Amino acid sequence: MSKINLIKLSVGTESVEDLIHWQASGRSVSEDGLPRHVTRMWPKREAELLQGGSIYWVIKGNILARQRVVRLDEVIRQDGIRRCGIVLDREVMLTRPAPRRPFQGWRYLKPEDAPADLPASRAAETALPADLDAALTEIGIL
């Protein structure tokens, strides 16, 4: 069985640092303290997602980071509706910027369509504006 990823807009965040800060605030965590994103829909391709899949975060129109999906938890809130808690690894990995148009909810993302992780040598660099980084990557400079 092959793996599949998810792609999701990180609504309200301006940067990867904002995403990390929001997750560290503990506003949405699983019972064991891992970051969790709660969504209405349960992935039908759960088995493939749990084979090492990640959630790729779209921030300000570009995929900029990913987190490995650890598990899916059932979440039932006060309204009694069953939701899916996507439990994530604490480590946020930077990716090569990849432009994405806005969409609602989450979508599946095939591994071959996912942007590569940034090399460790670039992780400590001062970030370029995402659109400039994406353009330089597209023409092969980065």
C-alpha positions in Angstrom: 0.0 0.0 0.0 1.4 3.4 -0.9 1.2 6.5 1.2 -0.9 9.6 0.6 -0.6 13.1 2.1 -3.0 15.9 2.9 -2.8 19.5 2.0 -4.5 22.2 4.2 -4.6 26.0 4.4 -3.2 27.3 7.6 -5.8 30.0 8.0 -4.8 33.0 10.0 -1.1 32.4 10.0 1.4 34.7 8.3 4.4 32.5 8.5 5.7 29.0 9.5 6.7 30.6 12.8 3.1 31.6 13.4 2.0 28.0 12.8 4.6 26.7 15.3 3.7 29.3 17.9 -0.1 28.5 17.5 0.6 24.8 18.0 2.9 25.5 20.9 0.1 27.5 22.6 -1.7 24.3 23.3 -5.1 25.5 21.9 -5.5 22.2 20.0 -3.6 19.3 21.3 -4.3 15.6 21.7 -4.5 13.8 25.1 -0.8 13.0 24.9 0.1 16.6 24.1 0.8 16.3 20.4 -0.5 19.1 18.0 -3.9 18.2 16.5 -6.0 19.7 13.7 -9.7 19.0 14.0 -11.7 18.7 10.8 -15.3 17.6 10.0 -14.4 15.0 7.4 -12.6 11.7 8.2 -10.1 10.7 5.5 -11.4 7.7 3.5 -7.8 6.9 2.7 -6.9 6.6 6.4 -4.7 3.5 5.9 -2.6 5.2 3.2 -2.3 8.4 5.2 -1.0 6.5 8.2 1.7 4.8 6.1 4.0 7.8 6.7 1.9 10.6 5.2 2.1 14.2 6.1 -0.1 17.3 6.2 1.4 20.0 4.0 0.6 23.5 5.2 -0.4 26.3 2.7 0.6 29.7 4.2 -0.1 32.9 2.3 -0.6 31.1 -1.0 2.4 28.7 -0.8 3.1 25.3 0.6 5.9 26.1 3.1 5.9 23.3 5.6 4.8 19.8 6.5 4.2 17.7 9.5 4.0 13.9 9.7 0.5 12.5 10.6 0.8 10.3 13.7 -2.8 9.1 14.0 -6.4 10.0 13.6 -8.5 10.5 16.8 -12.2 10.7 17.1 -13.3 14.0 18.5 -16.9 14.7 19.7 -17.5 18.2 20.7 -20.5 19.7 22.7 -22.7 19.6 19.6 -22.4 15.8 19.5 -20.9 15.8 15.9 -18.1 13.3 15.3 -15.0 14.9 13.9 -11.5 13.8 12.9 -8.6 14.9 15.0 -5.5 14.7 12.8 -2.7 14.2 15.3 0.7 15.5 14.1 4.3 15.1 14.9 5.7 18.1 16.8 8.5 18.6 14.2 7.6 21.1 11.5 9.7 20.5 8.4 10.2 23.4 5.9 9.5 22.6 2.3 10.4 24.2 -1.0 7.7 26.8 -1.6 5.0 25.7 -3.9 2.1 28.0 -4.9 -1.4 26.9 -4.2 -4.8 28.6 -4.8 -7.2 28.9 -1.9 -9.6 25.9 -1.2 -11.8 24.8 1.6 -11.1 21.9 3.9 -8.3 19.6 3.0 -7.3 17.7 -0.1 -5.3 14.6 -0.8 -1.8 15.3 -2.1 0.1 12.5 -4.0 3.8 12.1 -2.9 4.9 12.8 -6.4 3.1 16.2 -6.3 4.4 17.2 -2.9 7.2 19.8 -2.7 10.6 18.5 -1.4 11.8 19.3 2.1 14.3 22.1 2.2 17.9 20.9 2.6 19.3 21.2 6.1 21.8 23.7 4.7 18.9 26.1 3.8 16.9 25.7 7.0 18.9 28.3 8.9 18.9 30.9 6.1 16.9 34.0 6.4 13.7 33.3 4.5 13.2 34.9 1.2 9.7 36.1 0.4 7.8 32.9 -0.6 6.9 34.1 -4.1 10.6 35.0 -4.8 11.8 31.7 -3.4 9.3 29.7 -5.5 10.3 31.6 -8.7 14.0 31.0 -8.0 13.3 27.3 -7.3 11.3 27.0 -10.5 14.1 28.3 -12.7 16.6 26.1 -10.9 18.6 28.7 -9.0 17.7 27.3 -5.6 
